[in-house]
């Protein structure tokens, strides 16, 4: 009988130990599940913010592209207008300088 009581108490101690280990593991798993949930919610918020930022950036890029198109057309029209006048003005100035140099050379021959 003494052996039976001792083996029963050892069995109870082993069962109690295993029960404590199982409870600790269950608590640890519960904590890990909570941490995973918190991390997932945080990641979800970050992804939502990134999506909003990306949407805003795309909208701004589209607006900038449209503005760039409009300004590019305006610049092209302006360039077509002024290039003709500017080209003729430069041609006249170059011819005037060329003729002036020839006259200058003829009027003031090389001094010795």
C-alpha positions in Angstrom: 0.0 0.0 0.0 2.8 2.4 0.7 4.1 1.8 -2.8 0.7 2.5 -4.3 0.3 5.7 -2.3 3.8 6.8 -3.4 3.2 5.9 -7.1 -0.3 7.6 -6.9 1.3 10.8 -5.4 4.1 10.6 -8.1 1.4 10.2 -10.7 -0.5 13.2 -9.3 2.7 15.2 -9.3 3.5 14.3 -12.9 -0.1 15.1 -14.0 0.0 18.4 -12.1 3.3 19.2 -13.7 2.0 18.4 -17.2 -1.2 20.4 -16.5 0.9 23.4 -15.5 3.1 23.1 -18.6 -0.1 22.9 -20.8 -1.5 26.0 -19.1 1.8 27.9 -19.7 1.8 26.8 -23.3 -1.8 27.8 -23.7 -1.1 31.3 -22.2 2.0 31.7 -24.4 0.0 30.7 -27.5 -2.7 33.2 -26.5 -0.1 36.0 -26.1 1.4 35.1 -29.4 -2.1 35.1 -31.0 -2.7 38.6 -29.5 0.6 39.9 -30.7 0.0 38.5 -34.2 -3.5 40.2 -34.2 -1.9 43.5 -33.1 0.8 43.3 -35.7 -1.7 42.4 -38.4 -3.9 45.4 -37.5 -0.9 47.7 -37.5 0.2 46.4 -40.9 -3.4 46.8 -42.2 -3.3 50.5 -41.1 0.1 51.1 -42.7 -1.1 49.5 -45.9 -4.3 51.7 -45.9 -2.2 54.8 -45.4 0.2 53.7 -48.2 -2.7 53.1 -50.5 -4.1 56.6 -49.7 -0.8 58.2 -50.3 -0.3 56.3 -53.5 -3.8 57.3 -54.7 -3.1 60.9 -53.8 0.3 60.8 -55.6 -1.3 59.3 -58.7 -4.0 62.0 -58.7 -1.4 64.7 -58.4 0.7 63.1 -61.2 -2.3 63.1 -63.5 -3.0 66.7 -62.7 0.6 67.7 -63.3 0.7 65.7 -66.5 -2.4 67.6 -67.8 -0.9 71.0 -66.7 2.3 70.0 -68.4 0.5 69.2 -71.6 -1.3 72.5 -71.6 1.9 74.5 -70.9 3.8 72.5 -73.5 1.2 73.4 -76.2 1.3 77.1 -75.1 5.1 77.0 -75.3 5.0 75.4 -78.7 2.7 78.1 -80.0 4.8 80.8 -78.5 7.9 79.3 -80.0 6.4 79.2 -83.5 5.5 82.9 -83.3 8.7 84.3 -81.9 11.2 82.1 -83.8 10.4 83.7 -87.1 10.8 87.3 -85.8 13.8 86.4 -83.8 15.5 84.6 -86.7 14.9 87.6 -89.0 16.1 90.0 -86.4 19.3 88.1 -85.8 19.9 87.8 -89.6 19.5 91.5 -90.0 21.9 92.2 -87.1 24.5 89.8 -88.5 24.3 91.4 -92.0 24.5 94.9 -90.5 27.6 94.0 -88.5 29.2 92.3 -91.6 28.6 95.4 -93.8 29.8 97.7 -91.0 33.1 95.7 -90.7 33.7 95.9 -94.5 33.1 99.7 -94.5 35.3 100.1 -91.4 38.1 98.2 -93.1 37.7 100.2 -96.3 37.6 103.6 -94.5 40.5 102.9 -92.1 43.2 101.0 -94.0 45.9 99.2 -92.1 48.1 101.7 -90.3 51.8 101.4 -90.4 
